[in-house]
Amino acid sequence: MQAFANQVGVHVSTIHRLKYFKIMPSRRVAKAIHRETNGQVTISDLVQIKGE
């Protein structure tokens, strides 16, 4: 997870919080995750609407 965080340009704890929907990604981070996963993780995958 550390290597991925480095590629995205954030701290590993940020990736952990994103993974468990504790925080919402910035536009920059969402785009970087999309890019680094070759589109396998979409911006929609990173956003959870309350109540779902």
N, C-alpha and C positions, 0 to 999 in steps of 0.2 A: 504494500500500500504506500510505503514511503517513496518508492520510485515513481509511482503514478502521481503522487502529490507534487513531486519535484517537476514532473513533465507539465502538469497543469499550472504550477506556479503558486501553490498554496501549501499551508502547513498540513501535515497528515491528519491532525485533529479536525480540520475543516472537511476533509474528505469523509471522515467518520461521521461527522454531524450531518453532512449532506446525505450520506447513505441511509441514515435513519430518520430523515426528514425533520431534524432538529432546527435546521436553518434553511433559508432559501438562497440559492446561488445568485451572485451578481451576474449581469449579462456577460461580462468578460469570462468569468469562471465557467458558466454554462456553455459558452462557445468553445472554450478550451477543452472541456470534458468531451464535448461532441467531437471535436477535432481529434483528440488523442485516442478516442475509442473508435475512430473511423466510422462514426455515425451509428455505432451500435447502441450508444446511450443518447437518446434524444433530449432535447430541452424539455419536452413534455414529461419524460421519465423523471426529471429532477424536480418537478413541481407537483405538490400535493395540495389539492383543494380541501380546506377544512370540511369535515363531515363525510369524507370518503374513506 
